[in-house]
Amino acid sequence: MAADVMTPARPTKAERPRKQRTFEQTNRRLRWMMLAPALLFVAAMIIFPLLYTLDLSFTDAFGAVNAPSKHVGLQNFADALGDTRRFWPAAGRTAVFTIGAVVLETVFGLAVAMLLRKPFRGQRWVRTVLLIPLLTTPVAIGILWLLILDPTNGIANHLLTQVGIPRQEFLGSVGQSLPTLMLIDVWQWTPMMTLLLLAGLSTLPEEPEEAALVDGATGWQRFRLVILPMLLPTLGTALVRRAVDALKTFDLLYATKGPGGGSDFEAETLNVYAYGLTFDYQEYGLAAAVLVLFTLFIIGVVVLLRRSGKESAA
């Protein structure tokens, strides 16, 4: 009878040799361990307000902050979407203000960036001057322009009358308020678009443009067929960033037009509308529903711009 063949016993988990971690693996784990407390704190500060606002939007919270409230389902959303007097006009003004301001800032910013692209004497001082509007808070800018555009004593009307143009109401007019606010926003934020696009232009290779110049392309052809296609990724990123900021504009509007965006709600955007519902009327549930809808609107705009940017790049 053949002798039994002895098979070696499998080593236990404790007896197996430990796999040595590489320096990169140890460094990666250490980085995550060091970042974890800050990431958890930031996540909590973002997630808690969002969840609280979402929960509040399903309640009939009204009056005092600690007043009892009950869940009413989607009633607040139905009330907001059915409000053709305040909600939908505010949404329309938000879209008009954002589209108008961002388009003008992009066009002017790209034009100035192209002018500043090539080195010239005093370029450093020009770039420094461009930063001045960005260093001032929107509330201070709003007060400054209120003084400049004052219908009676403002310097703007004084200069207009000097060239034969009649006095304008500007921010005091129902029809002129929103366009005037758009131009103020353009004055403040065009420099940021210029700097973003100028940074993108500085990273573009020079060989394609030089080859087009040798082939006899005009300046407009070089810009449209060579520079602009290469600049599209930077342009898309700048558009998304500025569009989101413009959608959230509040301080400039409130500093110049006050509660409700004016006597006839002529400059009331969704931000101003939600603020009024919260602090003027204490309708916390309805205000939270408006903010949720506004957040979804912003997300939709970002997704749309991202998708359009990818299709343009393709």
C-alpha atoms as one frame of an Amber mdcrd trajectory, in Angstrom:
protein
   0.000   0.000   0.000   1.519   3.315  -1.049   2.512   5.669   1.689   0.381
   8.735   2.111   1.911  11.813   0.562   2.172  14.562   3.114   0.982  17.905
   1.673   2.436  20.997   3.317  -0.021  22.937   5.396  -1.061  26.335   4.047
   0.471  29.172   6.049  -1.893  31.116   8.215  -2.617  34.771   7.610  -0.283
  35.746  10.416   2.531  33.637   8.937   2.292  35.113   5.429   4.930  37.700
   4.573   3.555  41.210   4.550   3.614  43.047   1.265   5.805  46.077   1.524
   4.103  49.335   0.683   5.834  51.573  -1.781   6.725  55.138  -0.910   4.020
  56.434  -3.235   1.337  54.312  -1.556   2.394  55.440   1.907   2.533  59.063
   0.800  -0.926  58.846  -0.815  -2.458  57.335   2.338  -0.790  59.962   4.509
  -2.149  62.771   2.329  -5.699  61.483   2.641  -5.294  61.084   6.399  -4.102
  64.677   6.728  -6.866  66.024   4.463  -9.706  63.967   5.947 -10.616  66.330
   8.872 -10.782  69.385   6.591 -12.723  67.512   3.911 -15.235  66.211   6.455
 -15.708  69.713   7.892 -16.243  71.275   4.459 -18.620  68.461   3.456 -20.654
  68.963   6.625 -20.833  72.738   6.074 -22.119  72.167   2.542 -24.391  69.165
   2.995 -26.190  70.283   6.190 -27.518  73.628   4.794 -28.601  71.889   1.595
 -30.480  69.162   3.430 -31.999  71.655   5.877 -33.182  73.909   3.046 -34.597
  70.929   1.175 -36.495  69.762   4.270 -37.717  73.300   4.969 -39.074  73.586
   1.429 -41.614  70.842   2.213 -43.001  72.633   5.286 -45.338  75.555   5.905
 -42.769  77.342   8.109 -43.924  80.910   8.643 -43.453  83.710  11.144 -41.062
  83.062  14.006 -38.098  80.798  13.276 -38.999  78.418  16.122 -42.734  78.424
  15.330 -44.273  74.958  14.855 -44.628  73.809  11.269 -45.820  70.755   9.409
 -44.882  69.127   6.128 -47.109  70.088   3.213 -45.482  68.033   0.458 -44.964
  69.831  -2.843 -47.380  72.670  -2.056 -44.630  75.312  -1.827 -43.216  74.277
  -5.189 -46.681  74.420  -6.741 -47.256  77.889  -5.258 -43.901  79.145  -6.541
 -44.297  77.723 -10.039 -47.849  79.044 -10.216 -46.854  82.577  -9.196 -46.965
  84.554 -12.440 -46.780  87.896 -10.620 -43.425  87.575  -8.844 -41.666  84.216
  -9.411 -41.685  83.914 -13.200 -40.904  87.612 -13.848 -38.018  87.303 -11.372
 -36.799  84.182 -13.180 -36.982  86.041 -16.492 -35.009  88.985 -15.115 -32.420
  86.582 -13.712 -31.953  85.009 -17.144 -31.857  88.363 -18.959 -29.388  89.857
 -16.483 -27.118  86.796 -16.611 -27.129  86.346 -20.382 -26.689  90.037 -21.129
 -23.917  90.605 -18.601 -21.968  87.431 -19.392 -22.125  87.925 -23.168 -20.887
  91.519 -22.927 -18.184  90.599 -20.402 -16.980  87.766 -22.618 -16.840  89.900
 -25.769 -15.152  92.858 -24.081 -12.887  90.617 -22.012 -11.699  88.702 -25.065
 -11.120  91.935 -27.005  -9.042  93.445 -24.206  -7.154  90.174 -23.715  -6.221
  90.140 -27.397  -4.969  93.730 -27.109  -2.875  92.869 -24.046  -1.562  89.635
 -25.513   1.547  91.153 -27.085   4.065  92.920 -24.810   4.104  96.712 -24.945
   5.415  99.560 -22.868   3.384 100.087 -19.706   1.653  96.711 -19.929   2.204
  96.072 -16.217   0.422  99.288 -15.279  -2.509  98.516 -17.571  -2.971  95.112
 -15.949  -2.820  96.719 -12.504  -5.518  99.239 -13.420  -7.707  96.403 -14.693
  -7.725  94.887 -11.211  -9.190  97.970  -9.523 -12.903  97.085 -10.095 -12.255
  93.586  -8.724 -10.777  94.956  -5.486 -13.958  96.822  -4.530 -16.945  95.146
  -2.900 -20.192  95.074  -4.918 -22.020  97.095  -2.240 -19.449  99.887  -2.455
 -19.634  99.773  -6.250 -23.417 100.004  -6.087 -23.273 103.101  -3.856 -20.599
 104.647  -6.084 -22.711 104.206  -9.203 -25.790 105.500  -7.395 -23.929 108.766
  -6.924 -22.601 108.807 -10.496 -26.013 108.028 -12.026 -28.085 110.272  -9.773
 -30.745 111.843 -12.056 -30.350 115.285 -10.499 -26.771 115.740  -9.349 -24.924
 112.801 -10.901 -21.897 113.401 -13.085 -23.246 111.036 -15.768 -26.185 113.295
 -16.615 -23.917 116.340 -16.443 -21.657 114.830 -19.118 -24.630 113.780 -21.246
 -26.092 117.278 -21.252 -22.703 118.645 -22.343 -22.962 116.672 -25.603 -26.631
 117.413 -26.198 -28.166 114.213 -24.800 -31.157 114.727 -22.472 -30.965 113.635
 -18.847 -31.655 109.977 -18.128 -33.301 108.376 -15.108 -30.954 105.357 -15.087
 -31.594 103.451 -11.826 -34.607 105.632 -11.066 -36.457 104.366 -14.133 -38.446
 101.138 -14.316 -37.349 100.475 -17.881 -33.701 101.504 -17.514 -32.878  99.887
 -14.154 -32.057  96.359 -15.322 -29.951  97.412 -18.355 -28.090  99.902 -16.149
 -27.356  97.221 -13.569 -26.095  94.927 -16.320 -23.657  97.623 -17.471 -22.446
  98.150 -13.894 -21.856  94.413 -13.605 -19.991  94.485 -16.930 -17.791  97.320
 -15.646 -16.887  95.327 -12.547 -16.375  91.830 -13.947 -14.991  92.345 -17.450
 -11.460  92.585 -15.973 -11.835  89.107 -14.481 -12.806  87.666 -17.861  -9.868
  89.527 -19.393  -7.406  88.005 -16.940  -8.806  84.480 -17.371  -8.711  84.675
 -21.159  -5.309  86.363 -21.133  -3.957  83.461 -19.101  -5.401  81.058 -21.661
  -3.919  83.019 -24.563  -0.475  82.953 -22.960  -0.458  79.135 -23.020  -1.333
  78.767 -26.718   1.461  77.640 -29.073   2.656  80.266 -31.532   3.469  77.912
 -34.432  -0.113  77.544 -35.822  -0.631  81.310 -35.907   2.789  81.856 -37.512
   1.993  79.233 -40.152  -1.335  80.946 -40.905   0.472  84.288 -41.179   2.933
  82.794 -43.686  -0.031  81.462 -45.702  -1.381  85.004 -45.968  -4.259  84.802
 -43.443  -5.613  88.121 -42.216  -5.795  89.054 -38.556  -9.503  88.167 -38.354
  -8.903  84.822 -40.091  -6.072  83.964 -37.695  -8.290  84.803 -34.740 -11.379
  82.949 -35.994  -9.711  79.864 -37.471  -6.589  79.431 -35.335  -6.708  81.255
 -31.995 -10.395  80.874 -31.087 -10.571  77.067 -31.597  -7.504  76.571 -29.383
  -8.938  78.945 -26.765 -12.322  77.200 -26.506 -11.508  75.086 -23.393 -10.400
  78.185 -21.464 -13.327  80.175 -22.828 -15.786  77.477 -21.747 -14.383  77.372
 -18.212 -14.502  81.168 -17.931 -18.094  81.238 -19.202 -19.278  78.648 -16.671
 -17.557  80.394 -13.779 -18.850  83.845 -14.670 -22.364  82.616 -15.496 -22.718
  80.996 -12.078 -21.475  84.170 -10.363 -23.853  86.340 -12.392 -26.804  84.094
 -11.549 -26.043  84.552  -7.846 -25.749  88.354  -7.999 -27.520  89.885  -5.024
 -25.500  92.554  -3.224 -25.238  94.916  -6.200 -28.977  94.671  -6.892 -29.994
  95.117  -3.261 -27.568  97.999  -2.650 -28.898  99.968  -5.612 -32.607  99.070
  -5.732 -33.419  97.978  -2.181 -36.077  95.420  -1.137 -38.058  93.885  -3.975
 -35.728  95.247  -6.618 -37.559  98.569  -6.764 -41.052  99.948  -6.418 -42.330
  97.940  -9.381 -40.018  94.921  -8.850 -38.136  96.074 -11.952 -34.789  94.642
 -10.790 -36.054  91.723  -8.706 -34.197  88.512  -9.529 -34.714  85.126  -7.889
 -32.083  85.937  -5.265 -33.782  89.188  -4.305 -37.192  87.482  -4.381 -36.060
  84.688  -2.043 -34.453  87.219   0.302 -37.688  89.191   0.487 -39.743  86.075
   1.194 -37.380  85.182   4.046 -36.703  88.477   5.816 -39.602  90.702   4.749
 -42.510  88.229   4.776 -41.061  85.386   6.940 -42.366  82.758   4.512 -39.493
  80.363   5.155 -41.027  77.309   3.521 -41.865  79.112   0.286 -38.479  80.856
   0.271 -36.709  77.508   0.678 -38.702  76.089  -2.239 -37.676  79.054  -4.406
 -34.041  78.494  -3.462 -34.279  74.794  -4.320 -35.752  75.647  -7.721 -33.063
  78.293  -8.187 -30.334  75.751  -7.345 -31.753  73.309  -9.897 -31.815  76.141
 -12.430 -28.125  76.893 -11.791 -27.209  73.212 -12.100 -29.099  73.030 -15.384
 -27.233  76.076 -16.724 -23.863  74.587 -15.737 -24.679  71.233 -17.363 -25.887
  72.978 -20.518 -22.763  75.124 -20.765 -20.503  72.134 -20.130 -22.265  70.083
 -22.797 -22.095  72.951 -25.283 -18.384  73.361 -24.534 -17.686  69.686 -25.160
 -19.635  69.729 -28.431 -17.732  72.842 -29.572 -14.402  71.254 -28.671 -15.333
  68.087 -30.574
